[in-house]
């Protein structure tokens, strides 16, 4: 209810700032045809095994109708909250929009800090991808076309899924994704020298040679061959500065990784999340280009 009230109050801001968006890396040509399907949802599916430190649940959104040959493409949806709060209800609206576009959407929870510190959250989202891939036949999913979408801390975790590869300590076979959509992303935690959010997540304060700060930074994993990445970010974001997105895009460019960056000028971290309608639309177009 509070999010809906804030959205209504900030609608004039969205109208004023929508014309000030900047889309870097926007492909030429028209967007792919946009599906608009009905969907169904299954609530509270457990995606962790019985020996997991904590049972974790997800909601599974499935497009209505017959699946295409090979199954529906799919997206793992990951909420934000500074790795220490939030729930899948936070991104339920985006999950519905993704499902309406023709994607099976697994909207997940994960363990929260400080009770669970890094890399617990990464391991949890990897398990979600592995579970979805392992149940692909049950839910009419194409296991070769799974992407990840998140905002804020969820964007960080989605990018970790995209960046980890064989040879990385945290890599898990079967947890790979084919595309990433990341809004308000903290891409390089090595830049956060103060504050309490990142130290609570990592279980330690910043230090120059910290392995935790390096291993938790998606920017540290960018290599050629990584999946395509769509970034959207508030240009006035004071919580997660815009250079977390723009510098990350430069690293992706340098590695030859296909990417786009959609800047919501005049919006901060929370307002960019609440007023993300056009950004989400561009993210859906991006998924259509890379997962269909």
Secondary structure, 3 states (H helix, E strand, C coil): CHHHHHHHHCHHHHHHHHCCCEEECCCCCCCCCCCCCCEEEEEEEECCCCCCCCCCEEEEEEECCCCCCCCEEEEEEECCCCCCCCCHHHHHHHHHHHHHCCEEEEEECCCCCCCCCCCHHHHHHHHHHHHHHHCCCCCCEEEEEEEEEEECHHHHHHHHHHHCCCCCCCCCCCCCCCEEEEECCCCCHHHCCCCCHHHHHHCCCCCCCCHHHHHCCHHHHCCCCCCEEEEEEECCCCCCCCHHHHHHHHHHHHHCCCEEEEEECCCCHHHHHHCCHHHHHHHHHHHHHHHC
